[in-house]
């Protein structure tokens, strides 16, 4: 990564490093290093389409109560399907995470609701979106798949991702 950043030579691109402190802390570090009107996080094994950022920003500028844009998502890996393809539905958020963590967020909404919780080891993104909803923010979904999400599959060192206790914890919050 360091060699790539040096080779590109664009001052807007910085390589940040830190000890592993979990997903919430890592995302927060990145968000704290930015000052843009719109921000997003992207995990190392996920990808975005070239027009994702422009499409999402346009959608947010068209509706000031949209706190984040949910990208319709092509899930690949263990199985292949479209996720987060429906329009935002508040009641559905109680059952399932309404958006991937790579959704683009309006900075003013982020400042109102706060960053990711660092004490949660799983489903920190679901809890994050619930706080947006609690403050009256809503989401819109892109018309086409603009995010590619690698579905967790059995790899050495990876445990079963189905964790009912974390779902119950988020629901209780």
C-alpha positions, 0 to 999 in steps of 0.5 A: 500500500505504501508503494502504491501511494508513493507511485500515485503521488497524489497528496489527497491520498494518505496511508494511515496505520494503527494497531488493530482496534476493531472495526468501529475504532478503525472506521472512526479513525478514518472518519476523524481524518476527513473533513468532507461534506460526505464521507464513507468507509470501505473495507479491504475486501469490498469494492465500489463502482466508479460512479458510486460517489457521484450518484450518492452525493447527487441523491443526498443533495436532492433531499436534505433529510437523507442522512446516508445513501444505501448502495444497492449491493451485489453480494459475491463469494459464498453466494451471489445475490442482490442485497439492500435493493429495496427502498429504505423501510424503518420497520425492516431496520428492526429485523435486519441491518438497513445498509452496509457500512460503506454507505455514504454519510452526510457529515452534518448527520454524522456529527449529530449522531456520533461515530461508530461504537467501539465497544461492539465487536459485531453489528456496529453498523446496524447500531450506527444506522439505528442512531440515524433513524432515532434522530429523524434521518432517513436513507435512499437506495441507489437504482443499480448495484454500485457496491460489491460486498464479499460475503463471508465464506469459510476461510482459515481463521474465520469463524461462523458469522451467524451470531444471534447474541449480537443481533439480540444486543443490537435489537435491545439497544 
